[in-house]
Amino acid sequence: MKLILGKVLNTFILHGMVIGNWIVFQLVKMLDVRFRKALERFDATYQFRTGPITRRLIFADGCIRTRRGLDPSSDYEIVLLDPPGVVRRILKNPDNLIKLLMENKIDQRGNNYYLFKFGYLLGLCDRYFQELIEKHTFLIPLKIRQRMKAGKEKK
């Protein structure tokens, strides 16, 4: 029973992470010209895996798709060795992915150009949402704004 629950949890985490990225990328692609420009002439397949469970994020001709299944010719592969541990670490400190590698929670294979490009795309998404928040700060309740400001000062 515990083994089945572990597999279900790992499947949920893996598919959730990839589909979540896909949704964010699609949204930002529609709204941000910098993101669309970064996708021009960029073709790559990122494969995310934990055990036998695999999901791909495919960039081709300015489009972004996600598919199930193994692709031996993927450009970059990220293997989640401990999916629950990865989620805990990301929720605790989303900016410290190097620590995930050092703690053997993830493994990666492929040309590091694709890793840097993926990080760049995530950075563009973060930048877009930060600019959106700054433009519409007046819509955010005062207490939440104060907490956000306090969080920035800690960094």
C-alpha positions as CSV (number, residue, x, y, z in Angstrom):
1,M,0.0,0.0,0.0
2,K,2.8,2.4,0.9
3,L,4.6,1.6,-2.3
4,I,1.4,2.4,-4.3
5,L,0.9,5.7,-2.5
6,G,4.6,6.6,-3.2
7,K,4.2,5.9,-6.9
8,V,0.9,8.0,-7.0
9,L,2.6,10.8,-5.1
10,N,5.6,10.8,-7.4
11,T,3.4,10.7,-10.5
12,F,1.3,13.6,-9.2
13,I,4.5,15.7,-8.3
14,L,6.2,15.1,-11.7
15,H,3.2,15.7,-13.9
16,G,2.2,18.7,-11.7
17,M,5.6,20.3,-12.0
18,V,5.8,19.9,-15.8
19,I,2.2,20.9,-16.5
20,G,2.5,23.8,-14.0
21,N,5.5,25.1,-15.9
22,W,3.7,24.6,-19.2
23,I,0.7,26.7,-18.0
24,V,2.9,29.5,-16.7
25,F,4.9,29.5,-20.0
26,Q,1.7,29.6,-22.1
27,L,0.3,32.5,-20.1
28,V,3.5,34.5,-20.2
29,K,4.0,33.8,-23.9
30,M,0.6,35.3,-24.6
31,L,1.3,38.4,-22.6
32,D,5.0,39.2,-22.8
33,V,6.8,40.1,-26.0
34,R,10.3,39.4,-24.4
35,F,9.2,35.8,-23.7
36,R,7.9,35.3,-27.2
37,K,11.2,36.7,-28.6
38,A,13.1,34.2,-26.4
39,L,11.1,31.3,-28.0
40,E,11.9,32.4,-31.5
41,R,14.0,29.8,-33.3
42,F,14.3,27.7,-30.1
43,D,13.6,24.0,-30.4
44,A,14.3,21.7,-27.5
45,T,12.8,18.8,-25.6
46,Y,13.2,18.6,-21.9
47,Q,12.4,15.3,-20.3
48,F,11.4,15.1,-16.6
49,R,11.6,11.7,-15.0
50,T,11.2,9.8,-11.7
51,G,11.6,6.1,-12.0
52,P,9.5,4.9,-14.9
53,I,7.3,8.0,-14.9
54,T,8.2,10.5,-17.7
55,R,6.8,13.7,-19.0
56,R,8.3,16.0,-21.7
57,L,8.2,19.7,-22.2
58,I,8.6,20.4,-25.9
59,F,9.6,23.8,-27.5
60,A,9.2,23.9,-31.3
61,D,8.5,26.7,-33.7
62,G,7.5,29.1,-30.9
63,C,5.0,26.6,-29.5
64,I,5.2,24.8,-26.2
65,R,3.7,21.4,-25.7
66,T,3.8,18.7,-23.0
67,R,3.6,15.0,-23.7
68,R,3.9,11.8,-21.7
69,G,6.4,9.1,-22.4
70,L,10.1,8.5,-22.8
71,D,12.1,10.2,-25.6
72,P,15.6,8.9,-25.9
73,S,16.6,11.8,-28.1
74,S,15.6,14.6,-25.6
75,D,17.9,17.5,-25.4
76,Y,17.9,17.7,-21.6
77,E,16.8,15.3,-18.9
78,I,16.0,16.1,-15.3
79,V,15.5,13.1,-13.0
80,L,13.8,13.7,-9.7
81,L,15.4,11.2,-7.3
82,D,13.3,12.2,-4.3
83,P,10.2,14.0,-5.6
84,P,8.7,14.8,-2.2
85,G,12.1,16.1,-1.1
86,V,12.4,18.3,-4.2
87,V,9.0,19.8,-3.5
88,R,9.9,20.5,0.1
89,R,13.2,22.2,-0.9
90,I,11.6,24.3,-3.6
91,L,8.8,25.5,-1.3
92,K,11.4,26.3,1.3
93,N,13.8,28.2,-1.0
94,P,12.8,28.2,-4.7
95,D,15.9,30.0,-5.8
96,N,18.4,27.4,-4.6
97,L,18.3,24.7,-7.2
98,I,22.1,24.0,-6.9
99,K,21.4,22.7,-3.4
100,L,19.0,20.2,-4.9
101,L,21.8,18.8,-7.0
102,M,24.3,18.8,-4.1
103,E,21.8,16.9,-1.9
104,N,21.3,14.3,-4.6
105,K,17.6,15.1,-4.9
106,I,17.8,15.7,-8.7
107,D,20.1,14.5,-11.4
108,Q,20.4,16.0,-14.9
109,R,21.9,15.0,-18.2
110,G,22.5,16.9,-21.4
111,N,24.0,20.0,-22.8
112,N,24.0,22.7,-20.0
113,Y,23.0,25.3,-22.6
114,Y,19.5,23.9,-22.3
115,L,19.6,24.1,-18.5
116,F,20.6,27.8,-18.7
117,K,18.0,28.5,-21.4
118,F,15.3,26.9,-19.2
119,G,16.5,29.0,-16.2
120,Y,16.4,32.1,-18.5
121,L,12.8,31.4,-19.5
122,L,11.8,30.9,-15.8
123,G,13.6,34.2,-15.0
124,L,11.6,36.0,-17.7
125,C,8.4,34.6,-16.2
126,D,9.4,35.8,-12.7
127,R,10.3,39.2,-14.1
128,Y,7.0,39.5,-15.9
129,F,5.0,38.7,-12.8
130,Q,7.2,41.0,-10.6
131,E,6.5,43.9,-13.1
132,L,2.8,43.0,-13.1
133,I,2.7,43.2,-9.3
134,E,4.6,46.5,-9.2
135,K,2.1,48.0,-11.8
136,H,-0.9,46.9,-9.9
137,T,0.2,47.2,-6.3
138,F,-2.8,49.3,-5.4
139,L,-5.0,46.1,-5.9
140,I,-3.1,44.2,-3.3
141,P,-4.4,44.6,0.3
142,L,-2.1,46.6,2.5
143,K,-1.1,43.8,4.9
144,I,0.0,41.6,2.0
145,R,2.0,44.5,0.5
146,Q,3.8,45.0,3.8
147,R,4.7,41.2,4.0
148,M,5.9,41.3,0.5
149,K,8.1,44.4,1.3
150,A,9.4,42.8,4.4
151,G,10.4,39.7,2.4
152,K,12.3,41.8,-0.1
153,E,14.3,43.5,2.6
154,K,15.4,40.1,4.1
155,K,17.1,39.2,0.8
